[in-house]
Amino acid sequence: MNTDSASGSPTPAKRRLRAVEVVAVDHQNERLVTIDFAGDLDDFAIASPTQHVKILFPEAAAHSVEMPDMGPNGPEFSTAPTIRTYTPRRFDAASGVLQVQFVVHGEGPASIWAARAQVGDRLALGGPGGRFPFDLKHQKWVLAGDESAQPAIGTVLDALPDYAETRVISATTSTELESALRDTSIAPDANVWIAGEASSVRRIRADLLTRGVLASRLVTRGYWRVGTANHPDHDYGED
Ligand SMILES: Cc1cc2nc3c(=O)[nH]c(=O)nc-3n(C[C@H](O)[C@H](O)[C@H](O)COP(=O)(O)OP(=O)(O)OC[C@H]3O[C@@H](n4cnc5c(N)ncnc54)[C@H](O)[C@@H]3O)c2cc1C
């Protein structure tokens, strides 16, 4: 258990950093790498689909990050850490292995690290956090997203009951995603969850609302934005 060095009391899970080590790397194709982590994950648990973790990445040439000291208010860094948001795709409590799937999109410390990741690399992560806004017992679903959202969509599919009627729309590019959604008719009683590039998600949201999809049945998330490093994890695309 992590403790605050000052008080000796347990560090709240939200402020806690977990030291993890890469135990497997699987390049599924040139744009996607699945990485398994083990380490300080004893009490890790995914409470709902589409949760996220905050991962600390090393600078360009390095493979590992050093764990910071823990202070009374959480981790204390000498320089600002490089943090990005990812979906815990699976966690196997029996083996203690956490799986994360990284899009290798070219630039950015997370993408660069993932492309070169090796067994034994050491990272730190916080979380998981976030909630899923829909009732999983609902019958009809449309789940859509670009590459970055495929892990999150996978967590929803894993959590839905057998009777769920689910349409999954996945695309590599934002243009493909927008075009596929324009061509999709959406049942009025379907719950619709969409994530991807932030500007694209806004256009999709506006289009679906115009087409009569109820705001109460529509959840959109901007997972990244062209030209922005470390896009925030709470972009609902509703502005
Ligand atoms: C809740 C949540 C869950 C997420 N889950 C996942 C996940 O499981 N897997 C995953 O791969 N991503 C996921 N993302 C997206 C991921 O956080 C961003 O893509 C992040 O920007 C990647 O960091 P980076 O260091 O590679 O690039 P950054 O330094 O953040 O960005 C550098 C540049 O790269 C470009 N860029 C960033 N991301 C992408 C991308 N996906 N495709 C193309 N160009 C990009 C932008 O133009 C940006 O200017 C998630 C985001 C959120 C908010």
The ligand as an SDF file (V2000), in Angstrom:
LIG
                    3D

 53 58  0  0  0  0  0  0  0  0999 V2000
  -10.8450    9.0640  -21.9550 C   0  0  0  0  0  0  0  0  0  0  0  0
   -9.8060    8.8420  -23.0600 C   0  0  0  0  0  0  0  0  0  0  0  0
   -9.4200    7.5500  -23.3780 C   0  0  0  0  0  0  0  0  0  0  0  0
   -8.4710    7.3420  -24.4050 C   0  0  0  0  0  0  0  0  0  0  0  0
   -8.1030    6.0500  -24.6960 N   0  0  0  0  0  0  0  0  0  0  0  0
   -7.1700    5.8270  -25.6730 C   0  0  0  0  0  0  0  0  0  0  0  0
   -6.7310    4.4930  -25.9560 C   0  0  0  0  0  0  0  0  0  0  0  0
   -7.1030    3.5140  -25.2940 O   0  0  0  0  0  0  0  0  0  0  0  0
   -5.8130    4.3380  -26.9610 N   0  0  0  0  0  0  0  0  0  0  0  0
   -5.3260    5.4210  -27.6840 C   0  0  0  0  0  0  0  0  0  0  0  0
   -4.4980    5.2130  -28.5690 O   0  0  0  0  0  0  0  0  0  0  0  0
   -5.7170    6.6840  -27.4020 N   0  0  0  0  0  0  0  0  0  0  0  0
   -6.6090    6.9090  -26.4140 C   0  0  0  0  0  0  0  0  0  0  0  0
   -6.9830    8.1920  -26.1200 N   0  0  0  0  0  0  0  0  0  0  0  0
   -6.4210    9.2950  -26.9240 C   0  0  0  0  0  0  0  0  0  0  0  0
   -5.0210    9.7020  -26.4360 C   0  0  0  0  0  0  0  0  0  0  0  0
   -5.1090   10.1960  -25.1090 O   0  0  0  0  0  0  0  0  0  0  0  0
   -4.5040   10.8460  -27.3620 C   0  0  0  0  0  0  0  0  0  0  0  0
   -4.4160   10.3940  -28.6820 O   0  0  0  0  0  0  0  0  0  0  0  0
   -3.1850   11.4370  -26.9130 C   0  0  0  0  0  0  0  0  0  0  0  0
   -3.0960   12.7250  -27.4760 O   0  0  0  0  0  0  0  0  0  0  0  0
   -1.9630   10.6340  -27.3450 C   0  0  0  0  0  0  0  0  0  0  0  0
   -0.8030   11.2430  -26.8160 O   0  0  0  0  0  0  0  0  0  0  0  0
    0.5400   11.4460  -27.6780 P   0  0  0  0  0  0  0  0  0  0  0  0
    1.6080   11.7660  -26.7150 O   0  0  0  0  0  0  0  0  0  0  0  0
    0.7170   10.2620  -28.5840 O   0  0  0  0  0  0  0  0  0  0  0  0
    0.2130   12.6990  -28.5890 O   0  0  0  0  0  0  0  0  0  0  0  0
    0.0960   14.2520  -28.1030 P   0  0  0  0  0  0  0  0  0  0  0  0
    1.4100   14.7640  -27.6430 O   0  0  0  0  0  0  0  0  0  0  0  0
   -1.0390   14.3630  -27.1220 O   0  0  0  0  0  0  0  0  0  0  0  0
   -0.3280   14.9610  -29.4570 O   0  0  0  0  0  0  0  0  0  0  0  0
    0.6340   15.2950  -30.4790 C   0  0  0  0  0  0  0  0  0  0  0  0
   -0.0930   15.4450  -31.8060 C   0  0  0  0  0  0  0  0  0  0  0  0
   -0.4720   14.1600  -32.2440 O   0  0  0  0  0  0  0  0  0  0  0  0
   -1.7340   14.2020  -32.8860 C   0  0  0  0  0  0  0  0  0  0  0  0
   -2.5450   13.0940  -32.3100 N   0  0  0  0  0  0  0  0  0  0  0  0
   -2.8060   12.8400  -31.0100 C   0  0  0  0  0  0  0  0  0  0  0  0
   -3.5360   11.7250  -30.8800 N   0  0  0  0  0  0  0  0  0  0  0  0
   -3.7460   11.2560  -32.1330 C   0  0  0  0  0  0  0  0  0  0  0  0
   -4.4360   10.1220  -32.6580 C   0  0  0  0  0  0  0  0  0  0  0  0
   -5.0700    9.2270  -31.8710 N   0  0  0  0  0  0  0  0  0  0  0  0
   -4.4340    9.9570  -33.9940 N   0  0  0  0  0  0  0  0  0  0  0  0
   -3.8150   10.8270  -34.8190 C   0  0  0  0  0  0  0  0  0  0  0  0
   -3.1390   11.9300  -34.3800 N   0  0  0  0  0  0  0  0  0  0  0  0
   -3.1100   12.1250  -33.0490 C   0  0  0  0  0  0  0  0  0  0  0  0
   -2.3230   15.5850  -32.6560 C   0  0  0  0  0  0  0  0  0  0  0  0
   -2.3710   16.2880  -33.8900 O   0  0  0  0  0  0  0  0  0  0  0  0
   -1.3740   16.2660  -31.7100 C   0  0  0  0  0  0  0  0  0  0  0  0
   -1.1050   17.5960  -32.0690 O   0  0  0  0  0  0  0  0  0  0  0  0
   -7.9140    8.4310  -25.1010 C   0  0  0  0  0  0  0  0  0  0  0  0
   -8.3020    9.7410  -24.7410 C   0  0  0  0  0  0  0  0  0  0  0  0
   -9.2400    9.9450  -23.7500 C   0  0  0  0  0  0  0  0  0  0  0  0
   -9.6320   11.3580  -23.3820 C   0  0  0  0  0  0  0  0  0  0  0  0
  1  2  1  0
  2  3  1  0
  2 52  2  0
  3  4  2  0
  4  5  1  0
  4 50  1  0
  5  6  2  0
  6  7  1  0
  6 13  1  0
  7  8  2  0
  7  9  1  0
  9 10  1  0
 10 11  2  0
 10 12  1  0
 12 13  2  0
 13 14  1  0
 14 15  1  0
 14 50  1  0
 15 16  1  0
 16 17  1  0
 16 18  1  0
 18 19  1  0
 18 20  1  0
 20 21  1  0
 20 22  1  0
 22 23  1  0
 23 24  1  0
 24 25  2  0
 24 26  1  0
 24 27  1  0
 27 28  1  0
 28 29  2  0
 28 30  1  0
 28 31  1  0
 31 32  1  0
 32 33  1  0
 33 34  1  0
 33 48  1  0
 34 35  1  0
 35 36  1  0
 35 46  1  0
 36 37  1  0
 36 45  1  0
 37 38  2  0
 38 39  1  0
 39 40  1  0
 39 45  2  0
 40 41  1  0
 40 42  2  0
 42 43  1  0
 43 44  2  0
 44 45  1  0
 46 47  1  0
 46 48  1  0
 48 49  1  0
 50 51  2  0
 51 52  1  0
 52 53  1  0
M  END
$$$$
